[in-house]
């Protein structure tokens, strides 16, 4: 079987008959503009009608969608739901044991980092990353994040309108993560282009070539960066990673490429959409916007509500059942896939009061936006810090910011992973 992480997710119905095991079924297509425009409506229906629903991928591979909070936590903490297809012992996934040729660049970037592996490999890779990517390093970035934020606003404050994503929300995280890693700021557009292509998990005949080319280019880019930093070490994460690699040898060069790729995605792609989705939620709820302006100390709970209400990640990455597993009367068979719908679990009305309301004063807010368990996002502290600084500074320096009245209904990215706007025009 092919790697299910690299397949396009969509639901299938033929001749009006439902091919799923459930008696009730909610059609799900993560690229449907109706769903991307108002996912809360579809996911509420899913939670009430088929909270554990089976769909199929393009070649018939079975995947279960988990839409309720408690079921999501059950899956995320259960070690029998694994990340690596090779651990099923039934996969011919690339690369096989004994295979001598090098795996493709795209495969390396997707499969050699901690998020795509199970213990003990996951533990080894995560411990390696945490030695250099510490809370102390994150906290030490506060002053620099504030300076970058102010510089970005300096460039746009004399304009009457701008695109919040292109001119601000994208720029801040990519500059921060590039600086942390020790990558030149002028390379951020290249990093953005590679990230946009490689973040989508589905591989089709149409996009396979561009994915492979981008992966090759990214790895070749890192080879040059590594060579430079080995000759001229800096005060950055890549230098720290290289020193750790040389001292303990517990990570391969390919695993290092994949780890840095993951940190760029975690430190950039998700933070872009956390900031922009959060600002969009505020501008769409004027009473909450005014509340935050008048009570800036609410910024911490406001960020948590932004993460819960319309977080930057739609689904978890794929997990596979390592054996037959029973959840709420439904058996997920060995080898079948499982996706946790974070957006749905975070709006579960049985877990959150008035769950479809955006409330920055919410107290009970233990959401799953950054995941749960051993795969909890390593970049969460940095993402929270960037969002807090970005939103606070915008409200202080551009207090009259509003949605562009000429904008029609917002257009959201068609993705089964990232929840984010394509464009976000604002005026002030």
C-alpha positions in Angstrom: 0.0 0.0 0.0 1.2 3.5 -0.7 1.9 6.0 2.0 -1.6 7.2 3.1 -0.1 10.5 4.3 0.5 11.4 0.7 -3.0 10.8 -0.6 -5.7 13.2 -1.4 -8.6 13.2 1.1 -12.1 13.3 -0.2 -15.4 11.5 0.5 -16.9 9.2 -2.2 -20.5 8.4 -3.0 -21.8 6.5 -5.9 -25.3 6.3 -7.4 -26.7 7.9 -4.2 -25.5 4.9 -2.1 -23.3 5.5 0.9 -20.2 3.2 0.8 -19.4 3.8 4.5 -20.1 1.6 7.4 -22.1 4.2 9.2 -25.9 4.2 8.8 -25.7 8.0 8.8 -23.2 9.9 6.7 -22.2 13.6 6.3 -20.5 14.3 3.0 -17.0 15.7 3.6 -14.7 17.3 1.0 -12.0 19.5 2.5 -11.6 21.3 -0.8 -15.3 22.2 -1.1 -15.7 26.0 -0.9 -19.0 25.5 1.0 -17.1 23.6 3.7 -14.1 26.0 3.8 -16.4 29.0 4.1 -18.4 27.7 7.1 -16.7 24.5 8.4 -18.4 24.9 11.8 -21.8 24.1 10.3 -20.6 20.9 8.6 -18.6 19.8 11.6 -21.5 20.4 14.0 -23.6 18.1 11.8 -20.7 15.6 11.7 -20.5 15.5 15.5 -24.2 15.0 15.9 -24.8 12.5 13.1 -21.6 10.5 12.7 -18.9 11.6 15.2 -16.6 8.7 14.0 -17.2 8.6 10.3 -15.4 6.5 7.7 -14.4 8.1 4.3 -12.2 6.8 1.6 -9.3 8.2 -0.3 -9.0 8.3 -4.0 -7.8 4.7 -4.3 -10.2 3.4 -1.7 -8.0 3.6 1.3 -10.2 3.8 4.5 -9.8 6.7 6.9 -11.9 7.5 10.0 -12.7 11.1 10.8 -12.8 11.9 14.6 -14.9 15.0 15.2 -15.7 15.0 19.0 -13.3 16.3 21.7 -13.2 13.3 24.0 -12.8 10.8 21.1 -10.0 13.0 19.7 -8.1 12.9 23.0 -8.6 9.1 23.1 -7.0 8.7 19.7 -4.2 11.2 20.3 -3.1 9.6 23.6 -3.4 5.9 22.4 0.0 4.5 21.4 -1.8 2.0 19.2 -2.5 4.8 16.7 0.9 5.1 15.0 2.5 7.4 12.6 4.9 5.3 10.6 3.4 2.8 8.0 6.5 0.7 8.3 5.5 -0.2 11.8 2.5 -2.1 10.5 4.8 -4.7 8.9 2.3 -4.8 6.0 3.5 -1.8 4.0 5.7 -1.6 0.9 6.2 2.1 1.7 9.4 3.7 0.5 12.0 3.0 1.6 11.9 -0.7 2.5 14.4 -2.4 4.7 17.3 -3.6 2.7 16.6 -1.0 -0.1 19.9 0.5 -1.0 18.9 3.5 -3.1 18.4 6.9 -1.5 14.8 7.9 -0.8 13.4 10.9 -2.7 13.8 14.4 -1.2 10.1 14.8 -0.7 9.9 11.5 1.2 12.8 12.5 3.4 11.2 15.8 4.3 7.8 14.2 5.0 8.9 11.0 6.9 12.2 11.6 8.6 11.1 14.1 11.3 9.6 13.5 14.7 6.0 14.2 13.8 6.0 11.3 11.3 7.6 8.8 13.6 6.7 6.7 16.7 8.8 5.9 19.8 11.6 5.3 20.1 12.5 7.2 16.9 10.1 10.0 17.8 11.6 10.3 21.3 15.1 10.5 20.0 14.3 13.1 17.4 12.2 15.3 19.7 14.8 15.2 22.5 17.4 16.3 19.9 15.3 19.3 18.8 14.4 20.3 22.3 18.1 20.5 23.3 18.5 23.5 21.0 14.9 24.7 20.7 14.3 25.5 24.4 11.8 27.7 26.2 14.7 30.0 27.2 15.5 30.6 23.5 11.8 31.3 22.8 11.5 33.7 25.7 14.6 35.5 24.7 13.1 36.3 21.3 10.4 38.6 22.8 12.4 41.8 22.2 13.4 40.8 18.7 9.8 39.8 17.8 8.6 43.2 19.0 11.2 45.0 17.0 10.3 43.1 13.8 6.6 43.8 14.4 7.2 47.5 14.8 9.4 47.6 11.7 6.7 45.9 9.6 4.0 48.3 10.9 6.3 51.3 10.1 6.3 50.2 6.5 2.5 50.1 6.2 1.2 52.7 8.7 1.0 55.5 6.1 -1.1 53.4 3.7 -4.8 53.5 3.7 -5.1 49.8 3.0 -3.0 46.7 2.8 -3.3 42.9 2.8 -3.0 41.7 6.3 -1.4 38.4 5.3 1.0 39.4 2.6 2.2 42.6 4.2 2.2 41.6 7.9 1.0 38.2 9.1 3.2 36.3 6.7 6.3 38.5 7.1 6.6 38.3 10.9 6.8 34.5 11.4 9.1 33.8 8.5 11.5 36.5 9.6 11.4 35.2 13.2 12.0 31.5 12.3 14.6 32.4 9.6 16.5 34.5 12.2 16.2 31.7 14.8 17.6 29.2 12.4 20.3 31.5 11.1 18.9 31.7 7.5 19.3 35.0 5.5 16.2 37.2 5.7 16.4 37.8 1.9 15.7 34.0 1.4 12.2 34.2 3.0 10.4 34.3 -0.3 12.2 31.1 -1.4 11.2 29.5 1.9 7.6 30.6 1.5 7.4 29.2 -2.0 8.8 25.8 -0.9 6.6 25.8 2.2 3.4 26.5 0.2 4.1 23.6 -2.2 5.4 21.1 0.4 2.8 21.7 3.2 0.0 20.0 1.2 0.0 16.4 2.1 -1.6 15.0 -1.0 0.6 14.0 -3.9 -1.1 13.6 -7.4 0.3 13.3 -10.9 -0.4 17.0 -11.3 1.7 18.2 -8.4 4.2 15.4 -8.0 6.9 17.1 -10.2 6.7 20.5 -8.4 6.8 18.8 -5.0 9.9 16.8 -5.9 11.6 19.8 -7.4 10.8 22.0 -4.4 12.0 19.3 -2.0 15.3 18.8 -4.0 15.8 22.6 -4.0 15.2 22.9 -0.3 17.6 20.1 0.6 20.3 21.5 -1.7 19.8 24.9 -0.1 20.3 23.4 3.4 23.4 21.5 2.3 24.9 24.9 1.4 23.8 26.4 4.7 25.2 23.5 6.7 28.6 23.8 4.8 28.7 27.5 5.6 27.8 27.1 9.3 30.3 24.4 9.8 33.0 26.8 8.6 31.5 29.9 10.3 29.3 29.0 13.3 26.7 31.5 14.4 24.4 32.1 17.3 21.5 30.2 15.7 19.6 26.9 15.9 21.3 25.4 12.8 24.7 25.9 14.3 23.4 24.4 17.6 21.9 21.4 15.7 25.2 20.8 13.8 27.2 20.9 17.0 24.8 18.5 18.7 25.0 16.2 15.6 28.8 16.1 15.8 28.9 15.6 19.5 26.3 12.8 20.0 25.7 11.5 16.5 22.0 10.6 17.3 20.6 12.2 14.2 21.4 11.7 10.5 21.9 14.4 7.9 18.5 13.5 6.3 16.8 13.6 9.7 18.3 17.1 10.2 16.9 18.3 6.9 13.5 17.0 7.9 13.7 18.5 11.4 14.5 21.9 10.0 11.7 21.6 7.5 9.3 20.8 10.3 10.4 23.7 12.4 9.9 26.1 9.4 6.4 24.7 8.9 5.6 24.8 12.6 7.3 28.1 13.2 6.0 29.8 10.1 3.0 28.3 8.3 0.8 27.8 11.3 1.7 31.1 13.0 0.8 33.0 9.8 -2.7 31.7 10.0 -3.0 31.9 13.8 -2.3 35.7 13.6 -4.5 36.3 10.5 -7.4 34.1 11.6 -7.2 35.7 15.0 -7.3 39.2 13.6 -10.1 38.3 11.3 -12.1 36.9 14.2 -11.7 40.2 16.1 -12.6 42.4 13.2 -15.7 40.1 12.6 -16.8 40.5 16.2 -16.6 44.2 17.0 -17.8 43.8 20.6 -14.8 41.4 21.2 -12.5 43.8 19.5 -13.6 46.7 21.7 -13.3 44.5 24.8 -9.7 43.6 24.0 -8.8 47.2 23.2 -10.2 48.3 26.5 -8.8 45.4 28.4 -5.3 44.6 26.9 -4.6 42.2 29.8 -7.1 39.8 28.1 -4.6 39.2 25.3 -3.5 35.8 26.7 -7.1 34.4 26.9 -7.8 36.1 23.5 -5.0 34.1 21.8 -6.3 30.9 23.3 -9.8 31.6 22.0 -8.4 32.4 18.6 -6.7 29.0 18.6 -9.9 27.3 19.7 -12.4 29.2 17.6 -10.7 29.1 14.3 -7.3 27.7 14.7 -4.6 27.4 12.0 -4.7 23.6 11.6 -7.8 21.7 10.4 -6.8 18.1 10.9 -4.1 16.1 12.6 -1.6 14.3 10.4 -2.5 10.7 9.6 -2.4 8.0 12.1 -2.8 4.3 11.4 -4.3 1.6 13.6 -1.6 -0.8 14.6 -4.3 -3.4 15.6 -8.1 -3.5 15.7 -9.2 -0.8 18.1 -12.7 -0.2 19.5 -13.8 3.3 20.1 -17.4 4.1 21.2 -18.7 0.9 19.6 -16.9 1.3 16.3 -14.0 -0.9 15.3 -11.2 0.7 13.5 -9.3 -2.1 11.8 -5.6 -2.6 11.7 -4.0 -0.6 8.9 -6.9 1.9 8.6 -6.2 5.6 8.8 -7.5 8.1 11.4 -7.7 11.9 11.2 -8.6 14.0 14.2 -10.5 17.1 13.0 -9.1 19.7 15.4 -11.5 22.5 14.2 -14.4 20.3 15.1 -13.1 19.0 18.4 -12.4 22.5 19.5 -16.1 23.5 18.8 -17.6 20.5 20.5 -20.7 21.8 22.3 -20.4 19.0 25.0 -16.9 20.4 25.9 -17.2 24.1 25.5 -20.2 26.3 26.5 -21.6 28.3 23.6 -18.9 26.6 21.5 -19.7 28.4 18.3 -19.3 31.8 19.9 -16.1 33.8 19.9 -15.5 34.8 23.5 -12.0 36.1 24.5 -12.9 35.9 28.2 -13.5 32.1 28.0 -12.2 30.3 31.0 -12.5 26.6 30.2 -10.4 26.6 27.1 -8.2 23.5 27.0 -8.3 23.2 23.2 -6.4 20.9 20.9 -5.2 23.5 18.4 -1.6 22.4 19.0 -2.3 18.8 19.3 -2.2 16.5 22.4 0.2 13.9 23.8 3.7 13.1 22.6 3.2 14.9 19.3 2.1 18.2 20.9 3.5 21.0 18.8 7.1 21.9 19.7 6.6 25.5 18.3 3.5 26.3 20.4 5.3 28.7 22.9 6.8 30.6 20.0 3.5 30.8 18.1 1.6 32.1 21.1 4.3 34.7 21.8 4.3 36.0 18.2 0.5 36.2 18.1 0.3 38.0 21.4 2.9 40.6 20.3 1.4 41.0 16.8 -2.2 41.5 17.9 -1.3 43.8 20.8 0.9 46.0 18.6 -1.6 46.2 15.8 -4.3 47.3 18.1 -2.1 49.9 19.7 -0.6 51.4 16.5 -3.5 50.8 14.1 -6.6 51.2 16.4 -9.0 52.0 13.5 -8.1 48.8 11.5 -11.2 47.4 9.7 -12.1 44.8 7.1 -12.0 46.2 3.6 -15.6 47.0 2.8 -15.0 46.2 -0.9 -14.1 42.6 0.0 -16.7 40.0 -0.8 -17.1 36.9 1.3 -13.6 35.8 2.5 -11.9 33.1 0.4 -10.3 30.4 2.4 -7.5 28.1 1.3 -8.6 24.7 0.0 -6.6 22.4 2.2 -7.1 19.4 4.5 -4.3 20.6 6.8 -4.1 24.4 7.0 -7.0 26.7 7.9 -6.2 30.1 6.5 -7.4 33.0 4.3 -6.1 33.4 0.7 -6.4 37.2 1.0 -7.1 39.5 3.9 -7.6 43.2 2.7 -7.9 45.7 5.5 -8.3 49.5 5.7 -7.6 52.0 8.4 
